[in-house]
């Protein structure tokens, strides 16, 4: 994975709008769990890649430091060889003086080579340090997003469940109409009314039958009285006696 792609991925995840993603999700709970897994996995990958990048940078810095140290060392050797050559030449030993001057030239060449290598790698080191700083910032932003996501997860899930429960209650209440005669409650009420009507009918019928019985008793009494008076007439009783 290249450093550029790592940084792009970190920036994309760090700028992700959690609430916008949840609004478009069919199942917020699964979406949150998947986001936590994705963030965690991406952070782990980014940490490994950044660690490798930092490791390569530190090796590059070590090589640069070694080149700088080598240039300094070759400079000291060149100075020592040149000083020895001057000493021998002063003493009249030209051949050995020339030999040390040649050694000084070789040392100066090595110094120049080491300095060139050190200067060549310096822009790369500066650029790599800038990239590492960006990657670290992006990684910290990702970790902050992950912490935010985890802290909001339970709250958002709880809110989603409450909203779902409320929706179910509203749907259930809306599906019940106690005034609907075709509903179970309406049919049950109608059955009770019919039973009540039967009872009232039987009560009314029983009352009318009782009245008729009392009327029939009264008629029997009249008939008995008539028969008694008729019998008295036949026996010759006077009208006055009949009246009494």
Rosetta blueprint (number, residue, H / E / L):
1 X L
2 X L
3 X H
4 X H
5 X H
6 X H
7 X H
8 X H
9 X H
10 X H
11 X H
12 X H
13 X H
14 X H
15 X L
16 X L
17 X L
18 X H
19 X H
20 X H
21 X H
22 X H
23 X H
24 X L
25 X L
26 X L
27 X L
28 X H
29 X H
30 X H
31 X H
32 X H
33 X H
34 X H
35 X H
36 X H
37 X H
38 X H
39 X H
40 X H
41 X H
42 X H
43 X H
44 X H
45 X H
46 X H
47 X H
48 X H
49 X H
50 X H
51 X H
52 X H
53 X H
54 X H
55 X H
56 X H
57 X H
58 X H
59 X H
60 X H
61 X H
62 X H
63 X H
64 X H
65 X H
66 X H
67 X H
68 X H
69 X H
70 X H
71 X H
72 X H
73 X H
74 X H
75 X H
76 X H
77 X H
78 X H
79 X H
80 X H
81 X H
82 X H
83 X H
84 X H
85 X H
86 X H
87 X H
88 X H
89 X H
90 X H
91 X L
92 X L
93 X L
94 X H
95 X H
96 X H
97 X H
98 X H
99 X H
100 X H
101 X H
102 X H
103 X H
104 X H
105 X H
106 X H
107 X H
108 X H
109 X H
110 X H
111 X H
112 X H
113 X H
114 X H
115 X H
116 X H
117 X H
118 X H
119 X H
120 X H
121 X H
122 X H
123 X H
124 X H
125 X H
126 X H
127 X H
128 X H
129 X H
130 X H
131 X H
132 X H
133 X H
134 X H
135 X H
136 X H
137 X H
138 X H
139 X H
140 X H
141 X H
142 X H
143 X H
144 X H
145 X H
146 X H
147 X H
148 X H
149 X H
150 X H
151 X H
152 X H
153 X H
154 X H
155 X H
156 X H
157 X H
158 X H
159 X H
160 X H
161 X H
162 X H
163 X H
164 X H
165 X H
166 X H
167 X H
168 X H
169 X H
170 X H
171 X H
172 X H
173 X H
174 X H
175 X L
176 X L
177 X L
178 X L
179 X L
180 X L
181 X L
182 X L
183 X L
184 X H
185 X H
186 X H
187 X H
188 X H
189 X H
190 X H
191 X H
192 X H
193 X H
194 X H
195 X H
196 X H
197 X H
198 X H
199 X H
200 X H
201 X H
202 X H
203 X H
204 X H
205 X H
206 X H
207 X H
208 X H
209 X H
210 X H
211 X H
212 X H
213 X H
214 X H
215 X H
216 X H
217 X H
218 X H
219 X H
220 X H
221 X H
222 X H
223 X H
224 X H
225 X H
226 X H
227 X H
228 X H
229 X H
230 X H
231 X H
232 X H
233 X H
234 X H
235 X L
236 X L
237 X L
238 X L
239 X H
240 X H
241 X H
242 X H
243 X H
244 X L
